[in-house]
């Protein structure tokens, strides 16, 4: 099997570079804001699942959380 790989470099003018940097920074800020909102939402809700580990196999009823 033959895989071809191409590599491209952008040569932007100074105005194009400013616009692309603005767009990248804006998307970075939006992503961080969304992540913070998601973390806050998650922290504001109690966990409904019992996360204790209890191995119950025949002959073994030891709770490993003790």
PQR file with spaces between the fields and no chain letter, atoms N, CA, C, O and H, PARSE charges and radii, in Angstrom:
ATOM       1  N    UNK     1       0.843   -1.170    0.000 -0.4000 1.5000
ATOM       2  CA   UNK     1       0.000    0.000    0.000 -0.0000 2.0000
ATOM       3  C    UNK     1       0.891    1.237    0.000  0.5500 1.7000
ATOM       4  O    UNK     1       1.871    1.307    0.741 -0.5500 1.4000
ATOM       5  N    UNK     2       0.551    2.188   -0.818 -0.4000 1.5000
ATOM       6  CA   UNK     2       1.336    3.400   -0.961 -0.0000 2.0000
ATOM       7  C    UNK     2       0.571    4.565   -0.345  0.5500 1.7000
ATOM       8  O    UNK     2      -0.552    4.862   -0.754 -0.5500 1.4000
ATOM       9  H    UNK     2      -0.246    2.131   -1.420  0.4000 1.0000
ATOM      10  N    UNK     3       1.177    5.221    0.635 -0.4000 1.5000
ATOM      11  CA   UNK     3       0.574    6.397    1.265 -0.0000 2.0000
ATOM      12  C    UNK     3       1.326    7.634    0.827  0.5500 1.7000
ATOM      13  O    UNK     3       2.548    7.705    0.956 -0.5500 1.4000
ATOM      14  H    UNK     3       2.089    4.979    0.968  0.4000 1.0000
ATOM      15  N    UNK     4       0.602    8.606    0.311 -0.4000 1.5000
ATOM      16  CA   UNK     4       1.206    9.875   -0.054 -0.0000 2.0000
ATOM      17  C    UNK     4       0.872   10.906    1.008  0.5500 1.7000
ATOM      18  O    UNK     4      -0.267   10.992    1.467 -0.5500 1.4000
ATOM      19  H    UNK     4      -0.391    8.549    0.206  0.4000 1.0000
ATOM      20  N    UNK     5       1.858   11.678    1.391 -0.4000 1.5000
ATOM      21  CA   UNK     5       1.653   12.716    2.385 -0.0000 2.0000
ATOM      22  C    UNK     5       2.014   14.050    1.765  0.5500 1.7000
ATOM      23  O    UNK     5       3.062   14.199    1.136 -0.5500 1.4000
ATOM      24  H    UNK     5       2.783   11.608    1.017  0.4000 1.0000
ATOM      25  N    UNK     6       1.133   15.015    1.950 -0.4000 1.5000
ATOM      26  CA   UNK     6       1.381   16.354    1.431 -0.0000 2.0000
ATOM      27  C    UNK     6       1.512   17.314    2.594  0.5500 1.7000
ATOM      28  O    UNK     6       0.848   17.153    3.618 -0.5500 1.4000
ATOM      29  H    UNK     6       0.282   14.894    2.461  0.4000 1.0000
ATOM      30  N    UNK     7       2.352   18.295    2.442 -0.4000 1.5000
ATOM      31  CA   UNK     7       2.531   19.307    3.470 -0.0000 2.0000
ATOM      32  C    UNK     7       2.429   20.663    2.790  0.5500 1.7000
ATOM      33  O    UNK     7       3.093   20.929    1.789 -0.5500 1.4000
ATOM      34  H    UNK     7       2.891   18.425    1.610  0.4000 1.0000
ATOM      35  N    UNK     8       1.575   21.520    3.362 -0.4000 1.5000
ATOM      36  CA   UNK     8       1.358   22.833    2.789 -0.0000 2.0000
ATOM      37  C    UNK     8       1.702   23.897    3.806  0.5500 1.7000
ATOM      38  O    UNK     8       1.507   23.700    5.006 -0.5500 1.4000
ATOM      39  H    UNK     8       1.036   21.304    4.175  0.4000 1.0000
ATOM      40  N    UNK     9       2.206   25.008    3.343 -0.4000 1.5000
ATOM      41  CA   UNK     9       2.484   26.149    4.201 -0.0000 2.0000
ATOM      42  C    UNK     9       1.708   27.337    3.661  0.5500 1.7000
ATOM      43  O    UNK     9       1.703   27.611    2.461 -0.5500 1.4000
ATOM      44  H    UNK     9       2.365   25.168    2.368  0.4000 1.0000
ATOM      45  N    UNK    10       1.050   28.038    4.584 -0.4000 1.5000
ATOM      46  CA   UNK    10       0.316   29.234    4.198 -0.0000 2.0000
ATOM      47  C    UNK    10       1.249   30.427    4.230  0.5500 1.7000
ATOM      48  O    UNK    10       2.015   30.612    5.176 -0.5500 1.4000
ATOM      49  H    UNK    10       1.055   27.816    5.559  0.4000 1.0000
ATOM      50  N    UNK    11       1.175   31.221    3.201 -0.4000 1.5000
ATOM      51  CA   UNK    11       1.922   32.476    3.179 -0.0000 2.0000
ATOM      52  C    UNK    11       0.890   33.593    3.186  0.5500 1.7000
ATOM      53  O    UNK    11       0.343   33.972    2.150 -0.5500 1.4000
ATOM      54  H    UNK    11       0.553   31.072    2.433  0.4000 1.0000
ATOM      55  N    UNK    12       0.640   34.107    4.379 -0.4000 1.5000
ATOM      56  CA   UNK    12      -0.400   35.099    4.569 -0.0000 2.0000
ATOM      57  C    UNK    12       0.182   36.509    4.529  0.5500 1.7000
ATOM      58  O    UNK    12       1.322   36.751    4.926 -0.5500 1.4000
ATOM      59  H    UNK    12       1.084   33.800    5.220  0.4000 1.0000
ATOM      60  N    UNK    13      -0.641   37.424    4.037 -0.4000 1.5000
ATOM      61  CA   UNK    13      -0.257   38.828    4.128 -0.0000 2.0000
ATOM      62  C    UNK    13      -0.472   39.273    5.568  0.5500 1.7000
ATOM      63  O    UNK    13      -1.066   38.541    6.360 -0.5500 1.4000
ATOM      64  H    UNK    13      -1.567   37.227    3.715  0.4000 1.0000
ATOM      65  N    UNK    14      -0.003   40.442    5.908 -0.4000 1.5000
ATOM      66  CA   UNK    14      -0.123   40.900    7.299 -0.0000 2.0000
ATOM      67  C    UNK    14      -1.583   41.075    7.699  0.5500 1.7000
ATOM      68  O    UNK    14      -1.938   40.777    8.839 -0.5500 1.4000
ATOM      69  H    UNK    14       0.480   41.037    5.264  0.4000 1.0000
ATOM      70  N    UNK    15      -2.435   41.547    6.800 -0.4000 1.5000
ATOM      71  CA   UNK    15      -3.851   41.704    7.139 -0.0000 2.0000
ATOM      72  C    UNK    15      -4.524   40.344    7.305  0.5500 1.7000
ATOM      73  O    UNK    15      -5.350   40.172    8.202 -0.5500 1.4000
ATOM      74  H    UNK    15      -2.146   41.789    5.874  0.4000 1.0000
ATOM      75  N    UNK    16      -4.185   39.384    6.462 -0.4000 1.5000
ATOM      76  CA   UNK    16      -4.736   38.034    6.587 -0.0000 2.0000
ATOM      77  C    UNK    16      -4.262   37.383    7.885  0.5500 1.7000
ATOM      78  O    UNK    16      -5.020   36.665    8.537 -0.5500 1.4000
ATOM      79  H    UNK    16      -3.514   39.524    5.734  0.4000 1.0000
ATOM      80  N    UNK    17      -3.021   37.633    8.252 -0.4000 1.5000
ATOM      81  CA   UNK    17      -2.478   37.075    9.484 -0.0000 2.0000
ATOM      82  C    UNK    17      -3.204   37.642   10.698  0.5500 1.7000
ATOM      83  O    UNK    17      -3.491   36.904   11.640 -0.5500 1.4000
ATOM      84  H    UNK    17      -2.405   38.216    7.723  0.4000 1.0000
ATOM      85  N    UNK    18      -3.504   38.933   10.693 -0.4000 1.5000
ATOM      86  CA   UNK    18      -4.227   39.554   11.792 -0.0000 2.0000
ATOM      87  C    UNK    18      -5.633   38.979   11.919  0.5500 1.7000
ATOM      88  O    UNK    18      -6.095   38.712   13.029 -0.5500 1.4000
ATOM      89  H    UNK    18      -3.270   39.533    9.928  0.4000 1.0000
ATOM      90  N    UNK    19      -6.314   38.789   10.798 -0.4000 1.5000
ATOM      91  CA   UNK    19      -7.668   38.239   10.818 -0.0000 2.0000
ATOM      92  C    UNK    19      -7.653   36.803   11.317  0.5500 1.7000
ATOM      93  O    UNK    19      -8.501   36.417   12.121 -0.5500 1.4000
ATOM      94  H    UNK    19      -5.939   39.006    9.897  0.4000 1.0000
ATOM      95  N    UNK    20      -6.700   36.012   10.849 -0.4000 1.5000
ATOM      96  CA   UNK    20      -6.637   34.607   11.281 -0.0000 2.0000
ATOM      97  C    UNK    20      -6.296   34.513   12.764  0.5500 1.7000
ATOM      98  O    UNK    20      -6.856   33.666   13.461 -0.5500 1.4000
ATOM      99  H    UNK    20      -6.011   36.325   10.195  0.4000 1.0000
ATOM     100  N    UNK    21      -5.404   35.349   13.263 -0.4000 1.5000
ATOM     101  CA   UNK    21      -5.076   35.352   14.692 -0.0000 2.0000
ATOM     102  C    UNK    21      -6.290   35.764   15.521  0.5500 1.7000
ATOM     103  O    UNK    21      -6.530   35.198   16.588 -0.5500 1.4000
ATOM     104  H    UNK    21      -4.949   36.036   12.697  0.4000 1.0000
ATOM     105  N    UNK    22      -7.055   36.740   15.044 -0.4000 1.5000
ATOM     106  CA   UNK    22      -8.266   37.170   15.746 -0.0000 2.0000
ATOM     107  C    UNK    22      -9.273   36.019   15.814  0.5500 1.7000
ATOM     108  O    UNK    22      -9.856   35.765   16.868 -0.5500 1.4000
ATOM     109  H    UNK    22      -6.861   37.200   14.178  0.4000 1.0000
ATOM     110  N    UNK    23      -9.475   35.329   14.699 -0.4000 1.5000
ATOM     111  CA   UNK    23     -10.429   34.216   14.665 -0.0000 2.0000
ATOM     112  C    UNK    23      -9.980   33.071   15.568  0.5500 1.7000
ATOM     113  O    UNK    23     -10.796   32.491   16.284 -0.5500 1.4000
ATOM     114  H    UNK    23      -9.001   35.536   13.843  0.4000 1.0000
ATOM     115  N    UNK    24      -8.705   32.746   15.542 -0.4000 1.5000
ATOM     116  CA   UNK    24      -8.193   31.670   16.396 -0.0000 2.0000
ATOM     117  C    UNK    24      -8.314   32.025   17.870  0.5500 1.7000
ATOM     118  O    UNK    24      -8.677   31.175   18.684 -0.5500 1.4000
ATOM     119  H    UNK    24      -8.041   33.217   14.960  0.4000 1.0000
ATOM     120  N    UNK    25      -8.015   33.263   18.220 -0.4000 1.5000
ATOM     121  CA   UNK    25      -8.123   33.688   19.618 -0.0000 2.0000
ATOM     122  C    UNK    25      -9.579   33.682   20.073  0.5500 1.7000
ATOM     123  O    UNK    25      -9.878   33.281   21.199 -0.5500 1.4000
ATOM     124  H    UNK    25      -7.720   33.953   17.559  0.4000 1.0000
ATOM     125  N    UNK    26     -10.482   34.123   19.203 -0.4000 1.5000
ATOM     126  CA   UNK    26     -11.903   34.122   19.554 -0.0000 2.0000
ATOM     127  C    UNK    26     -12.408   32.702   19.763  0.5500 1.7000
ATOM     128  O    UNK    26     -13.142   32.444   20.717 -0.5500 1.4000
ATOM     129  H    UNK    26     -10.239   34.448   18.290  0.4000 1.0000
ATOM     130  N    UNK    27     -12.027   31.776   18.887 -0.4000 1.5000
ATOM     131  CA   UNK    27     -12.470   30.389   19.047 -0.0000 2.0000
ATOM     132  C    UNK    27     -11.866   29.767   20.307  0.5500 1.7000
ATOM     133  O    UNK    27     -12.507   28.946   20.963 -0.5500 1.4000
ATOM     134  H    UNK    27     -11.431   31.986   18.113  0.4000 1.0000
ATOM     135  N    UNK    28     -10.651   30.151   20.641 -0.4000 1.5000
ATOM     136  CA   UNK    28     -10.001   29.664   21.868 -0.0000 2.0000
ATOM     137  C    UNK    28     -10.776   30.138   23.095  0.5500 1.7000
ATOM     138  O    UNK    28     -11.017   29.358   24.016 -0.5500 1.4000
ATOM     139  H    UNK    28     -10.131   30.818   20.108  0.4000 1.0000
ATOM     140  N    UNK    29     -11.166   31.415   23.111 -0.4000 1.5000
ATOM     141  CA   UNK    29     -11.908   31.963   24.241 -0.0000 2.0000
ATOM     142  C    UNK    29     -13.294   31.338   24.365  0.5500 1.7000
ATOM     143  O    UNK    29     -13.753   31.060   25.472 -0.5500 1.4000
ATOM     144  H    UNK    29     -10.970   32.048   22.362  0.4000 1.0000
ATOM     145  N    UNK    30     -13.956   31.118   23.242 -0.4000 1.5000
ATOM     146  CA   UNK    30     -15.283   30.496   23.264 -0.0000 2.0000
ATOM     147  C    UNK    30     -15.181   29.062   23.793  0.5500 1.7000
ATOM     148  O    UNK    30     -16.013   28.631   24.592 -0.5500 1.4000
ATOM     149  H    UNK    30     -13.583   31.344   22.342  0.4000 1.0000
ATOM     150  N    UNK    31     -14.175   28.339   23.354 -0.4000 1.5000
ATOM     151  CA   UNK    31     -13.981   26.967   23.826 -0.0000 2.0000
ATOM     152  C    UNK    31     -13.710   26.913   25.317  0.5500 1.7000
ATOM     153  O    UNK    31     -14.262   26.065   26.016 -0.5500 1.4000
ATOM     154  H    UNK    31     -13.499   28.689   22.705  0.4000 1.0000
ATOM     155  N    UNK    32     -12.862   27.813   25.815 -0.4000 1.5000
ATOM     156  CA   UNK    32     -12.576   27.850   27.253 -0.0000 2.0000
ATOM     157  C    UNK    32     -13.812   28.220   28.052  0.5500 1.7000
ATOM     158  O    UNK    32     -14.042   27.664   29.125 -0.5500 1.4000
ATOM     159  H    UNK    32     -12.413   28.502   25.247  0.4000 1.0000
ATOM     160  N    UNK    33     -14.619   29.159   27.542 -0.4000 1.5000
ATOM     161  CA   UNK    33     -15.840   29.553   28.235 -0.0000 2.0000
ATOM     162  C    UNK    33     -16.806   28.370   28.305  0.5500 1.7000
ATOM     163  O    UNK    33     -17.398   28.105   29.351 -0.5500 1.4000
ATOM     164  H    UNK    33     -14.432   29.611   26.670  0.4000 1.0000
ATOM     165  N    UNK    34     -16.962   27.662   27.185 -0.4000 1.5000
ATOM     166  CA   UNK    34     -17.866   26.512   27.154 -0.0000 2.0000
ATOM     167  C    UNK    34     -17.384   25.418   28.112  0.5500 1.7000
ATOM     168  O    UNK    34     -18.197   24.788   28.788 -0.5500 1.4000
ATOM     169  H    UNK    34     -16.482   27.877   26.335  0.4000 1.0000
ATOM     170  N    UNK    35     -16.090   25.193   28.172 -0.4000 1.5000
ATOM     171  CA   UNK    35     -15.540   24.197   29.087 -0.0000 2.0000
ATOM     172  C    UNK    35     -15.793   24.589   30.543  0.5500 1.7000
ATOM     173  O    UNK    35     -16.144   23.738   31.361 -0.5500 1.4000
ATOM     174  H    UNK    35     -15.430   25.705   27.622  0.4000 1.0000
ATOM     175  N    UNK    36     -15.618   25.867   30.870 -0.4000 1.5000
ATOM     176  CA   UNK    36     -15.875   26.336   32.227 -0.0000 2.0000
ATOM     177  C    UNK    36     -17.348   26.177   32.589  0.5500 1.7000
ATOM     178  O    UNK    36     -17.671   25.771   33.705 -0.5500 1.4000
ATOM     179  H    UNK    36     -15.333   26.558   30.206  0.4000 1.0000
ATOM     180  N    UNK    37     -18.238   26.492   31.656 -0.4000 1.5000
ATOM     181  CA   UNK    37     -19.673   26.319   31.898 -0.0000 2.0000
ATOM     182  C    UNK    37     -20.008   24.852   32.146  0.5500 1.7000
ATOM     183  O    UNK    37     -20.797   24.530   33.034 -0.5500 1.4000
ATOM     184  H    UNK    37     -17.974   26.822   30.749  0.4000 1.0000
ATOM     185  N    UNK    38     -19.409   23.973   31.364 -0.4000 1.5000
ATOM     186  CA   UNK    38     -19.667   22.538   31.520 -0.0000 2.0000
ATOM     187  C    UNK    38     -19.174   22.036   32.877  0.5500 1.7000
ATOM     188  O    UNK    38     -19.863   21.264   33.544 -0.5500 1.4000
ATOM     189  H    UNK    38     -18.767   24.234   30.643  0.4000 1.0000
ATOM     190  N    UNK    39     -17.974   22.478   33.287 -0.4000 1.5000
ATOM     191  CA   UNK    39     -17.441   22.067   34.579 -0.0000 2.0000
ATOM     192  C    UNK    39     -18.304   22.595   35.720  0.5500 1.7000
ATOM     193  O    UNK    39     -18.558   21.876   36.686 -0.5500 1.4000
ATOM     194  H    UNK    39     -17.415   23.105   32.746  0.4000 1.0000
ATOM     195  N    UNK    40     -18.759   23.850   35.617 -0.4000 1.5000
ATOM     196  CA   UNK    40     -19.623   24.414   36.654 -0.0000 2.0000
ATOM     197  C    UNK    40     -20.931   23.655   36.750  0.5500 1.7000
ATOM     198  O    UNK    40     -21.417   23.392   37.850 -0.5500 1.4000
ATOM     199  H    UNK    40     -18.552   24.434   34.832  0.4000 1.0000
ATOM     200  N    UNK    41     -21.508   23.299   35.606 -0.4000 1.5000
ATOM     201  CA   UNK    41     -22.760   22.546   35.588 -0.0000 2.0000
ATOM     202  C    UNK    41     -22.561   21.186   36.242  0.5500 1.7000
ATOM     203  O    UNK    41     -23.396   20.742   37.030 -0.5500 1.4000
ATOM     204  H    UNK    41     -21.113   23.513   34.713  0.4000 1.0000
ATOM     205  N    UNK    42     -21.457   20.526   35.914 -0.4000 1.5000
ATOM     206  CA   UNK    42     -21.172   19.201   36.467 -0.0000 2.0000
ATOM     207  C    UNK    42     -20.980   19.261   37.980  0.5500 1.7000
ATOM     208  O    UNK    42     -21.472   18.401   38.710 -0.5500 1.4000
ATOM     209  H    UNK    42     -20.779   20.886   35.273  0.4000 1.0000
ATOM     210  N    UNK    43     -20.258   20.290   38.445 -0.4000 1.5000
ATOM     211  CA   UNK    43     -20.001   20.424   39.878 -0.0000 2.0000
ATOM     212  C    UNK    43     -21.260   20.773   40.666  0.5500 1.7000
ATOM     213  O    UNK    43     -21.335   20.488   41.861 -0.5500 1.4000
ATOM     214  H    UNK    43     -19.859   20.989   37.851  0.4000 1.0000
ATOM     215  N    UNK    44     -22.241   21.380   40.022 -0.4000 1.5000
ATOM     216  CA   UNK    44     -23.444   21.814   40.725 -0.0000 2.0000
ATOM     217  C    UNK    44     -24.444   20.686   40.943  0.5500 1.7000
ATOM     218  O    UNK    44     -25.452   20.886   41.621 -0.5500 1.4000
ATOM     219  H    UNK    44     -22.181   21.611   39.051  0.4000 1.0000
ATOM     220  N    UNK    45     -24.193   19.512   40.388 -0.4000 1.5000
ATOM     221  CA   UNK    45     -25.111   18.391   40.521 -0.0000 2.0000
ATOM     222  C    UNK    45     -24.463   17.256   41.303  0.5500 1.7000
ATOM     223  O    UNK    45     -23.309   16.901   41.059 -0.5500 1.4000
ATOM     224  H    UNK    45     -23.374   19.349   39.837  0.4000 1.0000
ATOM     225  N    UNK    46     -25.213   16.689   42.245 -0.4000 1.5000
ATOM     226  CA   UNK    46     -24.658   15.544   42.986 -0.0000 2.0000
ATOM     227  C    UNK    46     -24.597   14.310   42.092  0.5500 1.7000
ATOM     228  O    UNK    46     -25.375   14.168   41.150 -0.5500 1.4000
ATOM     229  H    UNK    46     -26.150   16.977   42.444  0.4000 1.0000
ATOM     230  N    UNK    47     -23.684   13.449   42.398 -0.4000 1.5000
ATOM     231  CA   UNK    47     -23.534   12.224   41.631 -0.0000 2.0000
ATOM     232  C    UNK    47     -24.623   11.235   42.048  0.5500 1.7000
ATOM     233  O    UNK    47     -24.668   10.845   43.215 -0.5500 1.4000
ATOM     234  H    UNK    47     -23.052   13.565   43.164  0.4000 1.0000
ATOM     235  N    UNK    48     -25.506   10.815   41.127 -0.4000 1.5000
ATOM     236  CA   UNK    48     -26.580    9.898   41.493 -0.0000 2.0000
ATOM     237  C    UNK    48     -26.127    8.443   41.555  0.5500 1.7000
ATOM     238  O    UNK    48     -26.907    7.571   41.936 -0.5500 1.4000
ATOM     239  H    UNK    48     -25.469   11.131   40.179  0.4000 1.0000
ATOM     240  N    UNK    49     -24.897    8.176   41.192 -0.4000 1.5000
ATOM     241  CA   UNK    49     -24.414    6.799   41.121 -0.0000 2.0000
ATOM     242  C    UNK    49     -23.548    6.508   42.332  0.5500 1.7000
ATOM     243  O    UNK    49     -22.666    7.297   42.673 -0.5500 1.4000
ATOM     244  H    UNK    49     -24.263    8.884   40.882  0.4000 1.0000
ATOM     245  N    UNK    50     -23.794    5.374   42.987 -0.4000 1.5000
ATOM     246  CA   UNK    50     -22.953    4.950   44.092 -0.0000 2.0000
ATOM     247  C    UNK    50     -21.652    4.432   43.501  0.5500 1.7000
ATOM     248  O    UNK    50     -21.645    3.437   42.777 -0.5500 1.4000
ATOM     249  H    UNK    50     -24.510    4.733   42.711  0.4000 1.0000
ATOM     250  N    UNK    51     -20.551    5.107   43.810 -0.4000 1.5000
ATOM     251  CA   UNK    51     -19.275    4.754   43.197 -0.0000 2.0000
ATOM     252  C    UNK    51     -18.421    3.843   44.065  0.5500 1.7000
ATOM     253  O    UNK    51     -17.243    3.639   43.769 -0.5500 1.4000
ATOM     254  H    UNK    51     -20.557    5.916   44.398  0.4000 1.0000
ATOM     255  N    UNK    52     -18.988    3.295   45.126 -0.4000 1.5000
ATOM     256  CA   UNK    52     -18.196    2.400   45.965 -0.0000 2.0000
ATOM     257  C    UNK    52     -17.969    1.071   45.236  0.5500 1.7000
ATOM     258  O    UNK    52     -18.827    0.604   44.486 -0.5500 1.4000
ATOM     259  H    UNK    52     -19.945    3.461   45.367  0.4000 1.0000
ATOM     260  N    UNK    53     -16.822    0.489   45.468 -0.4000 1.5000
ATOM     261  CA   UNK    53     -16.465   -0.765   44.814 -0.0000 2.0000
ATOM     262  C    UNK    53     -16.738   -1.888   45.804  0.5500 1.7000
ATOM     263  O    UNK    53     -16.220   -1.886   46.921 -0.5500 1.4000
ATOM     264  H    UNK    53     -16.125    0.868   46.077  0.4000 1.0000
ATOM     265  N    UNK    54     -17.543   -2.830   45.392 -0.4000 1.5000
ATOM     266  CA   UNK    54     -17.882   -3.942   46.263 -0.0000 2.0000
ATOM     267  C    UNK    54     -17.859   -5.213   45.419  0.5500 1.7000
ATOM     268  O    UNK    54     -18.741   -5.431   44.589 -0.5500 1.4000
ATOM     269  H    UNK    54     -17.964   -2.832   44.485  0.4000 1.0000
ATOM     270  N    UNK    55     -16.856   -6.042   45.633 -0.4000 1.5000
ATOM     271  CA   UNK    55     -16.723   -7.271   44.869 -0.0000 2.0000
ATOM     272  C    UNK    55     -17.448   -8.388   45.600  0.5500 1.7000
ATOM     273  O    UNK    55     -17.039   -8.782   46.692 -0.5500 1.4000
ATOM     274  H    UNK    55     -16.140   -5.866   46.308  0.4000 1.0000
ATOM     275  N    UNK    56     -18.498   -8.890   45.023 -0.4000 1.5000
ATOM     276  CA   UNK    56     -19.256   -9.982   45.635 -0.0000 2.0000
ATOM     277  C    UNK    56     -19.182  -11.188   44.717  0.5500 1.7000
ATOM     278  O    UNK    56     -19.948  -11.314   43.762 -0.5500 1.4000
ATOM     279  H    UNK    56     -18.830   -8.570   44.136  0.4000 1.0000
ATOM     280  N    UNK    57     -18.270  -12.045   45.018 -0.4000 1.5000
ATOM     281  CA   UNK    57     -18.163  -13.294   44.281 -0.0000 2.0000
ATOM     282  C    UNK    57     -18.400  -14.418   45.270  0.5500 1.7000
ATOM     283  O    UNK    57     -18.249  -14.208   46.474 -0.5500 1.4000
ATOM     284  H    UNK    57     -17.648  -11.942   45.794  0.4000 1.0000
ATOM     285  N    UNK    58     -18.760  -15.582   44.816 -0.4000 1.5000
ATOM     286  CA   UNK    58     -18.989  -16.697   45.748 -0.0000 2.0000
ATOM     287  C    UNK    58     -17.769  -16.920   46.641  0.5500 1.7000
ATOM     288  O    UNK    58     -16.661  -17.142   46.153 -0.5500 1.4000
ATOM     289  H    UNK    58     -18.883  -15.753   43.838  0.4000 1.0000
ATOM     290  N    UNK    59     -17.986  -16.860   47.935 -0.4000 1.5000
ATOM     291  CA   UNK    59     -16.904  -17.080   48.887 -0.0000 2.0000
ATOM     292  C    UNK    59     -16.086  -15.839   49.180  0.5500 1.7000
ATOM     293  O    UNK    59     -15.205  -15.885   50.039 -0.5500 1.4000
ATOM     294  H    UNK    59     -18.886  -16.679   48.331  0.4000 1.0000
ATOM     295  N    UNK    60     -16.345  -14.724   48.495 -0.4000 1.5000
ATOM     296  CA   UNK    60     -15.590  -13.498   48.722 -0.0000 2.0000
ATOM     297  C    UNK    60     -16.577  -12.346   48.849  0.5500 1.7000
ATOM     298  O    UNK    60     -17.119  -11.889   47.843 -0.5500 1.4000
ATOM     299  H    UNK    60     -17.061  -14.687   47.797  0.4000 1.0000
ATOM     300  N    UNK    61     -16.818  -11.875   50.046 -0.4000 1.5000
ATOM     301  CA   UNK    61     -17.740  -10.772   50.248 -0.0000 2.0000
ATOM     302  C    UNK    61     -17.018   -9.571   50.857  0.5500 1.7000
ATOM     303  O    UNK    61     -17.644   -8.717   51.485 -0.5500 1.4000
ATOM     304  H    UNK    61     -16.377  -12.246   50.864  0.4000 1.0000
ATOM     305  N    UNK    62     -15.719   -9.511   50.670 -0.4000 1.5000
ATOM     306  CA   UNK    62     -14.923   -8.432   51.234 -0.0000 2.0000
ATOM     307  C    UNK    62     -15.176   -7.133   50.469  0.5500 1.7000
ATOM     308  O    UNK    62     -15.193   -7.130   49.238 -0.5500 1.4000
ATOM     309  H    UNK    62     -15.211  -10.204   50.159  0.4000 1.0000
ATOM     310  N    UNK    63     -15.371   -6.044   51.188 -0.4000 1.5000
ATOM     311  CA   UNK    63     -15.524   -4.718   50.590 -0.0000 2.0000
ATOM     312  C    UNK    63     -14.144   -4.078   50.547  0.5500 1.7000
ATOM     313  O    UNK    63     -13.530   -3.876   51.595 -0.5500 1.4000
ATOM     314  H    UNK    63     -15.358   -6.047   52.188  0.4000 1.0000
ATOM     315  N    UNK    64     -13.656   -3.763   49.390 -0.4000 1.5000
ATOM     316  CA   UNK    64     -12.294   -3.241   49.233 -0.0000 2.0000
ATOM     317  C    UNK    64     -12.185   -1.756   49.536  0.5500 1.7000
ATOM     318  O    UNK    64     -11.084   -1.209   49.474 -0.5500 1.4000
ATOM     319  H    UNK    64     -14.155   -3.927   48.539  0.4000 1.0000
ATOM     320  N    UNK    65     -13.281   -1.083   49.862 -0.4000 1.5000
ATOM     321  CA   UNK    65     -13.220    0.332   50.212 -0.0000 2.0000
ATOM     322  C    UNK    65     -12.939    0.536   51.692  0.5500 1.7000
ATOM     323  O    UNK    65     -12.722    1.674   52.109 -0.5500 1.4000
ATOM     324  H    UNK    65     -14.175   -1.527   49.913  0.4000 1.0000
ATOM     325  N    UNK    66     -12.934   -0.509   52.500 -0.4000 1.5000
ATOM     326  CA   UNK    66     -12.727   -0.341   53.943 -0.0000 2.0000
ATOM     327  C    UNK    66     -11.273   -0.313   54.287  0.5500 1.7000
ATOM     328  O    UNK    66     -10.918   -0.178   55.458 -0.5500 1.4000
ATOM     329  H    UNK    66     -13.110   -1.433   52.161  0.4000 1.0000
